[in-house]
């Protein structure tokens, strides 16, 4: 599962709003638990609206329109098992309490096997990933054992010349984007849909009025932010 979450027609707080890939999950994208998981979760970085809109606009420009159900995102973990949800939520809450909003910026575009990615420069996210991986390593999928921060700008194109042309155009025309990561968002995947489970704002984010989690149109979903730092 490379691209999450999203449906340009829905909000993350709407049940069943996030259409996703319904193909059989690959073995290396499956959490390593003793039972078949009925619920799978994804943990993403949540950024400010301006940055989110900029990279989503770039994705919308180049992703095949009939396949583009997702907005731009940076996923820390793509296949977290529902059977471990209490431990997952506790660990996320703990790591968020210790963090502050931090900058995010785009880097160089690069070729994927069937598209183009965009490097993301966000060193603090690597520390978050390592901290959580140390606690979750026993059940993580093979894919989730490593983390390379990036946005997928184009994917699922059959003609490699199209991807190379996209790479050249992005190199020449995209000036880059900077922003702030204001928390983490946990999404539920179930039977082909995505739903926001919880937005975890960093402590300073709670003091600001306009840093909500983003929906797939880059528009704001306004949850009631926690009053404590738990």
N, CA, C and O of each residue as an XYZ file, in Angstrom:
920
protein
N       0.848     -1.177      0.000
C       0.000      0.000      0.000
C       0.890      1.235      0.000
O       1.374      1.640      1.057
N       1.111      1.829     -1.138
C       2.052      2.923     -1.207
C       1.435      4.281     -1.000
O       2.137      5.181     -0.537
N       0.162      4.497     -1.312
C      -0.430      5.808     -1.301
C      -1.619      5.866     -0.369
O      -2.609      5.160     -0.560
N      -1.512      6.730      0.662
C      -2.546      6.835      1.640
C      -2.587      8.258      2.162
O      -1.608      8.987      2.004
N      -3.675      8.680      2.774
C      -5.001      8.185      2.595
C      -5.678      9.052      1.563
O      -5.062     10.030      1.141
N      -6.886      8.783      1.120
C      -7.481      9.817      0.339
C      -8.652      9.508     -0.539
O      -8.786      8.417     -1.093
N      -9.483     10.486     -0.647
C     -10.566     10.530     -1.604
C     -10.884     11.993     -1.809
O     -11.345     12.644     -0.871
N     -10.657     12.548     -3.003
C     -10.849     13.981     -3.172
C     -12.287     14.428     -2.989
O     -12.559     15.629     -3.016
N     -13.218     13.499     -2.803
C     -14.616     13.865     -2.612
C     -15.058     13.775     -1.158
O     -16.236     13.971     -0.861
N     -14.126     13.481     -0.238
C     -14.569     13.252      1.121
C     -13.702     13.917      2.154
O     -12.651     14.473      1.838
N     -14.147     13.859      3.394
C     -13.422     14.377      4.548
C     -12.960     13.210      5.395
O     -13.657     12.198      5.459
N     -11.774     13.313      6.071
C     -11.278     12.191      6.852
C     -12.132     11.867      8.049
O     -11.982     10.793      8.633
N     -13.025     12.758      8.438
C     -13.885     12.454      9.580
C     -15.162     11.752      9.160
O     -15.968     11.381     10.013
N     -15.365     11.561      7.863
C     -16.558     10.877      7.380
C     -16.312      9.384      7.278
O     -15.352      8.963      6.632
N     -17.144      8.584      7.892
C     -17.004      7.136      7.795
C     -17.103      6.720      6.344
O     -18.023      7.117      5.629
N     -16.145      5.916      5.919
C     -16.170      5.412      4.558
C     -15.820      6.451      3.522
O     -16.139      6.267      2.348
N     -15.172      7.544      3.914
C     -14.927      8.615      2.959
C     -13.683      8.390      2.135
O     -13.518      9.031      1.097
N     -12.807      7.508      2.555
C     -11.494      7.410      1.940
C     -11.363      6.135      1.115
O     -10.988      5.088      1.642
N     -11.663      6.218     -0.141
C     -11.533      5.052     -1.015
C     -10.074      4.689     -1.166
O      -9.232      5.570     -1.338
N      -9.761      3.410     -1.104
C      -8.377      2.965     -1.196
C      -8.292      1.715     -2.042
O      -9.306      1.191     -2.502
N      -7.076      1.242     -2.243
C      -6.831      0.080     -3.072
C      -7.408     -1.169     -2.419
O      -7.126     -1.446     -1.254
N      -8.208     -1.918     -3.156
C      -8.842     -3.113     -2.597
C      -8.154     -4.404     -3.024
O      -8.684     -5.490     -2.787
N      -6.993     -4.305     -3.645
C      -6.274     -5.511     -4.034
C      -5.813     -6.289     -2.804
O      -5.701     -5.730     -1.714
N      -5.549     -7.577     -2.986
C      -5.033     -8.394     -1.901
C      -3.715     -7.815     -1.418
O      -2.843     -7.481     -2.219
N      -3.574     -7.699     -0.111
C      -2.368     -7.124      0.468
C      -1.179     -8.049      0.247
O      -1.245     -9.243      0.542
N      -0.102     -7.492     -0.270
C       1.110     -8.260     -0.515
C       1.721     -8.730      0.794
O       1.526     -8.108      1.838
N       2.467     -9.840      0.733
C       3.048    -10.422      1.942
C       3.966     -9.441      2.656
O       3.973     -9.379      3.886
N       4.748     -8.666      1.887
C       5.678     -7.744      2.535
C       4.990     -6.478      3.026
O       5.627     -5.625      3.644
N       3.685     -6.348      2.756
C       2.893     -5.233      3.261
C       1.934     -5.686      4.368
O       1.022     -4.949      4.741
N       2.139     -6.889      4.886
C       1.247     -7.473      5.884
C       1.924     -7.481      7.250
O       3.065     -7.931      7.357
N       1.252     -6.995      8.302
C       1.867     -7.021      9.626
C       2.133     -8.442     10.097
O       1.401     -9.372      9.758
N       3.191     -8.592     10.881
C       3.628     -9.914     11.325
C       2.993    -10.257     12.673
O       3.639    -10.179     13.717
N       1.726    -10.635     12.628
C       1.022    -11.038     13.840
C       0.544    -12.474     13.698
O       0.574    -13.051     12.611
N       0.103    -13.038     14.810
C      -0.261    -14.458     14.822
C      -1.594    -14.719     14.142
O      -1.875    -15.857     13.767
N      -2.414    -13.708     13.975
C      -3.733    -13.887     13.391
C      -3.909    -12.989     12.177
O      -3.158    -12.035     11.973
N      -4.914    -13.312     11.378
C      -5.266    -12.444     10.254
C      -5.895    -11.181     10.816
O      -6.815    -11.248     11.631
N      -5.401    -10.037     10.382
C      -5.867     -8.763     10.917
C      -7.119     -8.282     10.180
O      -7.148     -8.232      8.950
N      -8.140     -7.934     10.940
C      -9.361     -7.391     10.337
C      -9.310     -5.870     10.236
O     -10.086     -5.269      9.495
N      -8.401     -5.251     10.978
C      -8.231     -3.805     10.927
C      -6.758     -3.470     10.735
O      -5.890     -4.004     11.425
N      -6.491     -2.575      9.785
C      -5.135     -2.116      9.499
C      -5.129     -0.587      9.615
O      -6.065      0.086      9.184
N      -4.065     -0.063     10.201
C      -3.952      1.383     10.410
C      -2.688      1.922      9.749
O      -1.703      1.207      9.562
N      -2.747      3.195      9.405
C      -1.599      3.915      8.854
C      -1.331      5.160      9.682
O      -2.261      5.850     10.100
N      -0.064      5.441      9.916
C       0.337      6.628     10.671
C       1.050      7.590      9.730
O       2.021      7.214      9.074
N       0.571      8.833      9.662
C       1.129      9.821      8.745
C       1.566     11.073      9.484
O       1.138     11.335     10.608
N       2.438     11.849      8.823
C       2.743     13.194      9.283
C       1.578     14.101      8.911
O       1.022     13.980      7.820
N       1.209     14.999      9.800
C       0.182     15.989      9.474
C       0.846     17.351      9.320
O       1.569     17.791     10.213
N       0.608     18.018      8.203
C       1.283     19.284      7.925
C       0.285     20.439      7.841
O      -0.931     20.245      7.830
N       0.846     21.643      7.781
C      -0.007     22.813      7.630
C      -0.697     22.810      6.269
O      -0.259     22.128      5.342
N      -1.757     23.565      6.160
C      -2.617     23.532      4.987
C      -1.915     24.021      3.725
O      -2.091     23.437      2.655
N      -1.123     25.083      3.836
C      -0.485     25.656      2.647
C       0.458     24.661      1.989
O       0.434     24.488      0.771
N       1.286     24.009      2.790
C       2.214     23.015      2.251
C       1.444     21.839      1.670
O       1.760     21.358      0.581
N       0.437     21.382      2.394
C      -0.343     20.235      1.934
C      -0.980     20.511      0.575
O      -0.971     19.653     -0.308
N      -1.528     21.702      0.414
C      -2.162     22.054     -0.849
C      -1.149     22.124     -1.988
O      -1.452     21.726     -3.112
N       0.055     22.627     -1.704
C       1.065     22.772     -2.752
C       1.491     21.422     -3.314
O       1.561     21.253     -4.532
N       1.773     20.465     -2.445
C       2.230     19.169     -2.941
C       1.075     18.344     -3.512
O       1.275     17.541     -4.423
N      -0.125     18.543     -2.978
C      -1.289     17.850     -3.541
C      -1.592     18.365     -4.942
O      -1.965     17.587     -5.820
N      -1.437     19.665     -5.159
C      -1.649     20.232     -6.499
C      -0.665     19.632     -7.495
O      -1.027     19.359     -8.640
N       0.574     19.428     -7.065
C       1.578     18.823     -7.947
C       1.194     17.385     -8.269
O       1.288     16.957     -9.419
N       0.767     16.650     -7.269
C       0.323     15.275     -7.492
C      -0.871     15.233     -8.442
O      -0.911     14.407     -9.354
N      -1.831     16.112     -8.234
C      -3.013     16.130     -9.091
C      -2.665     16.447    -10.541
O      -3.375     16.035    -11.458
N      -1.591     17.168    -10.745
C      -1.169     17.534    -12.095
C      -0.633     16.336    -12.866
O      -0.802     16.256    -14.082
N       0.014     15.399    -12.166
C       0.731     14.335    -12.871
C       0.214     12.924    -12.625
O       0.509     12.026    -13.414
N      -0.536     12.702    -11.573
C      -1.022     11.350    -11.301
C      -2.144     11.016    -12.288
O      -2.984     11.875    -12.556
N      -2.185      9.799    -12.835
C      -3.278      9.443    -13.745
C      -4.635      9.749    -13.110
O      -4.949      9.205    -12.052
N      -5.436     10.600    -13.727
C      -6.672     11.070    -13.093
C      -7.626      9.951    -12.686
O      -8.276     10.045    -11.645
N      -7.717      8.903    -13.486
C      -8.655      7.825    -13.171
C      -8.184      6.959    -12.007
O      -8.948      6.142    -11.494
N      -6.935      7.130    -11.591
C      -6.387      6.343    -10.488
C      -6.088      7.189     -9.256
O      -5.754      6.659     -8.196
N      -6.209      8.495     -9.399
C      -5.785      9.395     -8.333
C      -6.908      9.636     -7.328
O      -7.682     10.586     -7.456
N      -6.983      8.766     -6.334
C      -7.983      8.902     -5.273
C      -7.389      9.488     -3.997
O      -8.080      9.602     -2.985
N      -6.110      9.861     -4.041
C      -5.385     10.218     -2.827
C      -4.775     11.601     -2.903
O      -4.442     12.075     -3.989
N      -4.629     12.242     -1.781
C      -3.883     13.484     -1.712
C      -2.426     13.181     -1.354
O      -2.085     12.052     -1.001
N      -1.586     14.190     -1.448
C      -0.175     14.006     -1.094
C      -0.046     13.744      0.406
O      -0.796     14.302      1.207
N       0.898     12.901      0.776
C       1.052     12.502      2.168
C       2.439     11.932      2.384
O       3.109     11.529      1.434
N       2.866     11.898      3.634
C       4.079     11.193      4.047
C       3.666     10.195      5.115
O       3.271     10.582      6.215
N       3.756      8.918      4.796
C       3.353      7.858      5.724
C       4.573      7.338      6.478
O       5.569      6.945      5.871
N       4.486      7.341      7.793
C       5.534      6.750      8.629
C       5.419      5.233      8.645
O       6.415      4.526      8.490
N       4.190      4.733      8.836
C       3.909      3.301      8.853
C       2.635      3.059      8.062
O       1.674      3.818      8.179
N       2.625      1.997      7.255
C       1.531      1.761      6.314
C       0.653      0.567      6.658
O      -0.395      0.384      6.039
N       1.051     -0.245      7.624
C       0.275     -1.465      7.908
C       0.385     -1.828      9.386
O       1.008     -2.826      9.748
N      -0.222     -1.012     10.222
C      -0.209     -1.277     11.662
C      -1.418     -2.143     12.023
O      -2.535     -1.842     11.602
N      -1.209     -3.216     12.798
C      -2.290     -4.169     13.068
C      -3.270     -3.690     14.125
O      -2.872     -3.161     15.163
N      -4.554     -3.881     13.851
C      -5.584     -3.504     14.806
C      -5.498     -4.256     16.113
O      -5.904     -3.735     17.152
N      -4.976     -5.476     16.087
C      -4.851     -6.255     17.317
C      -3.893     -5.609     18.316
O      -3.917     -5.932     19.503
N      -3.052     -4.698     17.832
C      -2.100     -3.999     18.689
C      -2.496     -2.535     18.894
O      -1.668     -1.728     19.317
N      -3.742     -2.185     18.600
C      -4.148     -0.787     18.628
C      -3.921     -0.095     19.973
O      -3.420      1.030     19.976
N      -4.257     -0.699     21.109
C      -4.003      0.003     22.375
C      -2.524      0.370     22.556
O      -2.205      1.475     22.993
N      -1.632     -0.556     22.221
C      -0.197     -0.278     22.345
C       0.246      0.769     21.337
O       1.088      1.613     21.639
N      -0.325      0.713     20.133
C       0.010      1.687     19.099
C      -0.397      3.089     19.528
O       0.397      4.025     19.442
N      -1.639      3.233     19.993
C      -2.123      4.550     20.397
C      -1.341      5.094     21.594
O      -1.045      6.287     21.648
N      -1.008      4.237     22.543
C      -0.244      4.685     23.706
C       1.142      5.170     23.295
O       1.626      6.185     23.795
N       1.776      4.437     22.380
C       3.112      4.824     21.924
C       3.081      6.131     21.152
O       3.966      6.971     21.320
N       2.071      6.313     20.307
C       1.956      7.562     19.542
C       1.716      8.732     20.480
O       2.340      9.782     20.331
N       0.829      8.568     21.436
C       0.567      9.636     22.398
C       1.832     10.006     23.158
O       2.085     11.184     23.412
N       2.620      9.011     23.517
C       3.840      9.264     24.271
C       4.869     10.020     23.434
O       5.484     10.968     23.923
N       5.061      9.617     22.192
C       6.064     10.274     21.358
C       5.625     11.688     20.999
O       6.465     12.580     20.885
N       4.333     11.906     20.820
C       3.826     13.241     20.475
C       4.033     14.213     21.638
O       4.347     15.383     21.419
N       3.860     13.739     22.860
C       4.041     14.603     24.042
C       5.449     15.175     24.108
O       5.661     16.242     24.685
N       6.412     14.470     23.520
C       7.811     14.873     23.622
C       8.301     15.702     22.442
O       9.475     16.069     22.389
N       7.410     16.002     21.492
C       7.824     16.684     20.268
C       7.225     18.077     20.166
O       6.260     18.420     20.849
N       7.829     18.862     19.293
C       7.359     20.192     18.959
C       7.144     20.248     17.449
O       7.736     19.453     16.720
N       6.307     21.172     16.960
C       6.186     21.331     15.512
C       7.561     21.531     14.877
O       8.409     22.232     15.429
N       7.777     20.917     13.722
C       9.081     21.014     13.064
C       8.909     21.211     11.567
O       7.874     20.854     11.003
N       9.925     21.781     10.921
C       9.798     22.113      9.494
C       9.852     20.891      8.593
O      10.451     19.868      8.923
N       9.212     21.033      7.459
C       9.247     20.028      6.403
C       9.466     20.760      5.089
O       8.903     21.834      4.873
N      10.275     20.191      4.217
C      10.495     20.806      2.907
C      10.709     19.719      1.869
O      11.175     18.623      2.179
N      10.365     20.040      0.650
C      10.559     19.091     -0.444
C      11.977     19.197     -0.979
O      12.609     20.252     -0.928
N      12.464     18.056     -1.498
C      13.794     18.008     -2.090
C      13.714     17.688     -3.577
O      12.837     18.181     -4.286
N      14.641     16.857     -4.035
C      14.724     16.544     -5.455
C      13.690     15.497     -5.863
O      13.402     14.589     -5.083
N      13.130     15.603     -7.060
C      12.278     14.538     -7.585
C      13.137     13.362     -8.030
O      14.311     13.540     -8.356
N      12.567     12.172     -8.047
C      13.306     10.980     -8.453
C      12.350      9.995     -9.116
O      11.140     10.051     -8.897
N      12.890      9.107     -9.914
C      12.076      8.116    -10.613
C      11.686      6.972     -9.688
O      12.508      6.470     -8.921
N      10.430      6.568     -9.769
C       9.944      5.335     -9.180
C       9.866      4.289    -10.287
O      10.159      4.592    -11.443
N       9.480      3.082     -9.955
C       9.388      2.055    -10.988
C       8.352      2.406    -12.041
O       8.522      2.077    -13.215
N       7.263      3.081    -11.624
C       6.216      3.465    -12.579
C       5.732      4.894    -12.324
O       4.539      5.180    -12.425
N       6.652      5.772    -11.998
C       6.244      7.140    -11.742
C       7.367      7.980    -11.191
O       8.541      7.735    -11.469
N       6.993      8.986    -10.397
C       7.948      9.948     -9.871
C       7.635     10.234     -8.402
O       6.480     10.429     -8.023
N       8.671     10.255     -7.601
C       8.554     10.637     -6.204
C       9.252     11.953     -5.951
O      10.002     12.441     -6.796
N       9.007     12.521     -4.798
C       9.607     13.791     -4.409
C      10.207     13.625     -3.018
O       9.498     13.338     -2.054
N      11.523     13.810     -2.926
C      12.175     13.690     -1.631
C      11.577     14.671     -0.634
O      11.148     15.766     -0.996
N      11.558     14.255      0.633
C      11.092     15.122      1.704
C      12.196     15.243      2.742
O      12.711     14.240      3.237
N      12.550     16.467      3.063
C      13.586     16.740      4.046
C      12.907     17.040      5.377
O      12.360     18.123      5.585
N      12.954     16.062      6.267
C      12.251     16.189      7.538
C      12.939     15.296      8.573
O      12.368     14.291      8.997
N      14.178     15.660      8.989
C      14.957     14.809      9.904
C      14.241     14.395     11.182
O      14.389     13.241     11.584
N      13.468     15.262     11.853
C      12.813     14.809     13.088
C      11.880     13.620     12.888
O      11.650     12.850     13.820
N      11.342     13.466     11.677
C      10.459     12.322     11.423
C      11.225     11.009     11.492
O      10.669      9.982     11.882
N      12.499     11.038     11.116
C      13.315      9.828     11.214
C      13.461      9.387     12.667
O      13.439      8.193     12.965
N      13.609     10.350     13.563
C      13.709     10.018     14.983
C      12.397      9.431     15.503
O      12.401      8.477     16.282
N      11.276     10.006     15.066
C       9.973      9.457     15.457
C       9.833      8.030     14.949
O       9.384      7.143     15.676
N      10.219      7.817     13.700
C      10.139      6.474     13.130
C      10.983      5.484     13.926
O      10.512      4.397     14.261
N      12.213      5.849     14.229
C      13.093      4.930     14.968
C      12.540      4.622     16.359
O      12.598      3.480     16.815
N      12.006      5.635     17.027
C      11.451      5.441     18.369
C      10.283      4.452     18.340
O      10.206      3.549     19.173
N       9.379      4.630     17.378
C       8.219      3.748     17.299
C       8.594      2.363     16.777
O       8.044      1.361     17.235
N       9.506      2.297     15.840
C       9.939      0.996     15.328
C      10.549      0.148     16.440
O      10.357     -1.067     16.467
N      11.281      0.779     17.356
C      11.892      0.041     18.463
C      10.841     -0.644     19.326
O      11.112     -1.681     19.931
N       9.636     -0.064     19.384
C       8.565     -0.650     20.188
C       7.697     -1.614     19.384
O       7.105     -2.533     19.949
N       7.621     -1.411     18.082
C       6.690     -2.159     17.245
C       7.368     -3.180     16.336
O       6.694     -3.851     15.554
N       8.666     -3.304     16.426
C       9.406     -4.127     15.471
C       8.918     -5.549     15.333
O       9.044     -6.143     14.263
N       8.360     -6.112     16.396
C       7.954     -7.520     16.359
C       6.750     -7.768     15.453
O       6.551     -8.889     14.986
N       5.948     -6.741     15.201
C       4.754     -6.963     14.381
C       4.721     -6.147     13.092
O       3.752     -6.242     12.338
N       5.739     -5.359     12.823
C       5.737     -4.542     11.615
C       5.879     -5.386     10.357
O       6.538     -6.425     10.361
N       5.253     -4.927      9.285
C       5.443     -5.566      7.984
C       6.866     -5.333      7.509
O       7.569     -4.472      8.038
N       7.285     -6.084      6.528
C       8.617     -5.882      5.959
C       8.748     -4.477      5.401
O       9.791     -3.844      5.564
N       7.710     -3.978      4.745
C       7.736     -2.635      4.182
C       7.943     -1.580      5.265
O       8.632     -0.585      5.042
N       7.348     -1.795      6.437
C       7.409     -0.806      7.504
C       8.672     -0.900      8.348
O       8.813     -0.167      9.327
N       9.584     -1.781      7.989
C      10.855     -1.863      8.709
C      11.802     -0.731      8.333
O      12.811     -0.516      9.005
N      11.482     -0.002      7.257
C      12.322      1.123      6.846
C      11.429      2.301      6.479
O      10.236      2.137      6.223
N      12.026      3.491      6.457
C      11.264      4.705      6.191
C      12.101      5.648      5.341
O      13.197      6.048      5.736
N      11.585      5.996      4.188
C      12.178      7.029      3.345
C      11.107      8.081      3.101
O      10.141      7.840      2.377
N      11.281      9.230      3.700
C      10.266     10.274      3.592
C      10.179     10.778      2.153
O      11.173     11.227      1.581
N       8.975     10.699      1.575
C       8.773     11.166      0.203
C       7.292     11.355     -0.073
O       6.433     10.803      0.614
N       7.020     12.147     -1.095
C       5.684     12.251     -1.666
C       5.674     11.499     -2.986
O       6.639     11.565     -3.747
N       4.599     10.792     -3.259
C       4.418     10.167     -4.566
C       3.655     11.144     -5.447
O       2.486     11.432     -5.193
N       4.310     11.648     -6.475
C       3.723     12.628     -7.378
C       3.033     11.939     -8.554
O       2.001     12.400     -9.041
N       3.610     10.848     -8.993
C       3.033     10.083    -10.103
C       3.316      8.608     -9.862
O       4.387      8.243     -9.376
N       2.347      7.761    -10.207
C       2.538      6.321    -10.048
C       1.602      5.598    -11.003
O       0.654      6.180    -11.530
N       1.884      4.317    -11.215
C       1.012      3.432    -11.993
C       0.927      3.821    -13.464
O      -0.088      3.568    -14.113
N       1.984      4.435    -13.997
C       2.027      4.695    -15.442
C       2.807      3.568    -16.105
O       3.860      3.170    -15.607
N       2.309      3.056    -17.210
C       2.935      1.923    -17.879
C       4.097      2.346    -18.768
O       5.038      1.578    -18.971
N       4.035      3.557    -19.295
C       5.051      4.053    -20.223
C       6.147      4.780    -19.446
O       5.898      5.839    -18.870
N       7.342      4.228    -19.426
C       8.440      4.833    -18.671
C       8.840      6.189    -19.230
O       9.402      7.014    -18.510
N       8.557      6.428    -20.514
C       8.858      7.736    -21.100
C       8.007      8.827    -20.459
O       8.448      9.968    -20.325
N       6.773      8.467    -20.060
C       5.907      9.439    -19.395
C       6.517      9.826    -18.046
O       6.541     11.002    -17.685
N       7.005      8.840    -17.313
C       7.628      9.124    -16.016
C       8.879      9.980    -16.187
O       9.102     10.914    -15.416
N       9.686      9.671    -17.180
C      10.905     10.462    -17.402
C      10.561     11.900    -17.781
O      11.237     12.835    -17.353
N       9.509     12.078    -18.582
C       9.081     13.425    -18.951
C       8.578     14.185    -17.728
O       8.865     15.370    -17.556
N       7.823     13.486    -16.883
C       7.347     14.111    -15.649
C       8.518     14.546    -14.785
O       8.519     15.653    -14.246
N       9.515     13.680    -14.649
C      10.692     14.011    -13.860
C      11.347     15.287    -14.373
O      11.686     16.174    -13.589
N      11.524     15.380    -15.679
C      12.155     16.557    -16.271
C      11.334     17.821    -16.020
O      11.882     18.877    -15.705
N      10.027     17.700    -16.164
C       9.165     18.867    -15.963
C       9.183     19.339    -14.512
O       9.237     20.538    -14.243
N       9.136     18.383    -13.577
C       9.142     18.752    -12.165
C      10.484     19.380    -11.792
O      10.532     20.350    -11.036
N      11.559     18.829    -12.322
C      12.879     19.403    -12.056
C      12.959     20.856    -12.506
O      13.583     21.686    -11.846
N      12.326     21.155    -13.628
C      12.414     22.503    -14.199
C      11.397     23.475    -13.606
O      11.699     24.655    -13.429
N      10.190     22.987    -13.297
C       9.107     23.918    -12.992
C       8.690     24.001    -11.528
O       8.109     25.006    -11.117
N       8.972     22.967    -10.730
C       8.513     22.988     -9.344
C       9.556     23.655     -8.461
O      10.685     23.180     -8.341
N       9.159     24.762     -7.846
C      10.097     25.549     -7.036
C      10.301     24.980     -5.647
O      11.155     25.459     -4.901
N       9.532     23.970     -5.292
C       9.641     23.388     -3.962
C       8.603     23.965     -3.015
O       7.930     24.946     -3.331
N       8.484     23.343     -1.850
C       7.517     23.791     -0.857
C       8.055     23.508      0.539
O       8.662     22.466      0.784
N       7.829     24.431      1.433
C       8.195     24.249      2.839
C       6.954     24.408      3.697
O       5.976     25.031      3.283
N       6.998     23.851      4.874
C       5.866     23.956      5.776
C       6.241     23.476      7.155
O       7.420     23.390      7.497
N       5.226     23.159      7.951
C       5.434     22.676      9.301
C       4.637     21.394      9.533
O       3.492     21.272      9.099
N       5.258     20.453     10.216
C       4.555     19.262     10.694
C       4.000     19.607     12.065
O       4.761     19.952     12.969
N       2.679     19.519     12.236
C       2.048     19.939     13.481
C       1.504     18.780     14.315
O       0.887     19.000     15.357
N       1.732     17.542     13.856
C       1.287     16.383     14.603
C       1.290     15.143     13.742
O       1.811     15.147     12.628
N       0.707     14.083     14.262
C       0.586     12.813     13.556
C      -0.892     12.461     13.430
O      -1.701     12.830     14.281
N      -1.236     11.748     12.365
C      -2.612     11.313     12.157
C      -2.644      9.805     11.942
O      -1.836      9.256     11.194
N      -3.584      9.146     12.607
C      -3.752      7.697     12.500
C      -5.046      7.416     11.751
O      -6.113      7.901     12.128
N      -4.939      6.625     10.682
C      -6.093      6.302      9.842
C      -6.391      4.807      9.888
O      -5.484      3.980      9.978
N      -7.668      4.482      9.824
C      -8.127      3.098      9.750
C      -8.385      2.718      8.301
O      -9.037      3.453      7.559
N      -7.865      1.563      7.910
C      -8.182      0.971      6.607
C      -9.118     -0.199      6.847
O      -8.825     -1.074      7.662
N     -10.249     -0.223      6.138
C     -11.186     -1.329      6.296
C     -12.005     -1.495      5.028
O     -12.762     -0.605      4.642
N     -11.848     -2.633      4.389
C     -12.636     -2.996      3.208
C     -12.602     -1.920      2.126
O     -13.623     -1.584      1.527
N     -11.413     -1.395      1.895
C     -11.241     -0.448      0.808
C     -11.501      1.003      1.157
O     -11.559      1.839      0.256
N     -11.661      1.338      2.438
C     -11.933      2.712      2.830
C     -10.963      3.185      3.913
O     -10.387      2.386      4.651
N     -10.802      4.507      3.985
C      -9.968      5.119      5.023
C     -10.820      6.031      5.891
O     -11.705      6.729      5.396
N     -10.547      6.019      7.168
C     -11.241      6.900      8.102
C     -10.253      7.389      9.160
O      -9.467      6.613      9.701
N     -10.309      8.693      9.442
C      -9.434      9.246     10.474
C      -9.794      8.654     11.833
O     -10.922      8.803     12.302
N      -8.845      7.992     12.451
C      -9.048      7.458     13.795
C      -8.767      8.539     14.843
O      -9.560      8.761     15.758
N      -7.607      9.213     14.683
C      -7.222     10.203     15.677
C      -6.143     11.130     15.122
O      -5.200     10.687     14.467
N      -6.300     12.411     15.393
C      -5.245     13.390     15.139
C      -4.525     13.633     16.453
O      -5.158     13.917     17.470
N      -3.180     13.522     16.434
C      -2.359     13.717     17.622
C      -1.519     14.979     17.444
O      -0.425     14.907     16.884
N      -2.001     16.127     17.905
C      -1.224     17.360     17.736
C      -0.054     17.420     18.703
O      -0.142     16.921     19.825
N       1.037     18.028     18.271
C       2.134     18.307     19.190
C       1.664     19.336     20.217
O       0.755     20.114     19.927
N       2.266     19.358     21.416
C       1.774     20.255     22.471
C       1.593     21.705     22.040
O       0.563     22.303     22.350
N       2.563     22.290     21.333
C       2.425     23.681     20.915
C       1.294     23.848     19.906
O       0.679     24.912     19.832
N       1.021     22.809     19.134
C      -0.068     22.878     18.167
C      -1.391     23.107     18.871
O      -2.266     23.795     18.346
N      -1.544     22.534     20.059
C      -2.795     22.674     20.795
C      -3.062     24.118     21.195
O      -4.207     24.481     21.467
N      -2.025     24.944     21.235
C      -2.187     26.329     21.641
C      -2.590     27.223     20.467
O      -2.934     28.390     20.654
N      -2.545     26.661     19.256
C      -2.880     27.446     18.085
C      -4.278     27.074     17.595
O      -4.736     25.951     17.800
N      -4.943     28.017     16.952
C      -6.332     27.813     16.587
C      -6.519     27.198     15.216
O      -7.572     26.621     14.944
N      -5.527     27.305     14.344
C      -5.760     26.919     12.963
C      -4.691     25.964     12.440
O      -4.055     26.228     11.419
N      -4.502     24.873     13.136
C      -3.604     23.826     12.668
C      -4.305     22.477     12.763
O      -3.853     21.608     13.509
N      -5.403     22.276     12.023
C      -6.137     21.009     12.062
C      -5.510     19.982     11.141
O      -4.655     20.330     10.327
N      -5.917     18.718     11.251
C      -5.473     17.733     10.264
C      -6.097     18.032      8.914
O      -7.187     18.597      8.830
N      -5.400     17.650      7.869
C      -5.854     17.931      6.513
C      -6.719     16.815      5.967
O      -6.459     15.640      6.226
N      -7.745     17.173      5.213
C      -8.452     16.149      4.465
C      -7.798     16.018      3.092
O      -6.762     16.629      2.833
N      -8.396     15.230      2.226
C      -7.748     14.894      0.972
C      -7.857     15.966     -0.099
O      -7.284     15.829     -1.179
N      -8.594     17.038      0.196
C      -8.640     18.178     -0.705
C      -7.735     19.291     -0.203
O      -7.714     20.383     -0.770
N      -6.980     19.015      0.868
C      -6.169     20.048      1.461
C      -7.000     21.020      2.275
O      -6.526     22.104      2.614
N      -8.233     20.651      2.593
C      -9.092     21.511      3.386
C      -9.084     21.050      4.833
O      -8.722     19.912      5.132
N      -9.479     21.929      5.713
C      -9.344     21.658      7.134
C     -10.510     20.856      7.683
O     -11.666     21.088      7.327
N     -10.187     19.905      8.560
C     -11.195     19.220      9.363
C     -10.926     19.664     10.792
O      -9.807     19.504     11.280
N     -11.908     20.209     11.464
C     -11.655     20.902     12.717
C     -12.078     20.057     13.913
O     -13.222     20.152     14.357
N     -11.173     19.228     14.442
C     -11.530     18.437     15.618
C     -11.403     19.272     16.881
O     -10.800     20.346     16.870
N     -11.969     18.778     17.957
C     -11.743     19.401     19.244
C     -10.373     18.956     19.735
O     -10.171     17.777     20.028
N      -9.431     19.890     19.826
C      -8.080     19.534     20.228
C      -8.054     19.203     21.720
O      -8.788     19.804     22.505
N      -7.203     18.241     22.110
C      -7.126     17.862     23.524
C      -6.715     19.048     24.375
O      -5.953     19.904     23.927
N      -7.214     19.102     25.596
C      -6.848     20.197     26.506
C      -5.649     19.852     27.360
O      -5.027     20.737     27.947
N      -5.315     18.567     27.437
C      -4.145     18.152     28.187
C      -3.058     17.721     27.243
O      -3.284     17.658     26.035
N      -1.877     17.419     27.758
C      -0.751     16.992     26.925
C      -0.657     15.480     26.841
O       0.341     14.954     26.349
N      -1.644     14.790     27.297
C      -1.652     13.321     27.208
C      -1.852     12.897     25.782
O      -1.889     11.701     25.493
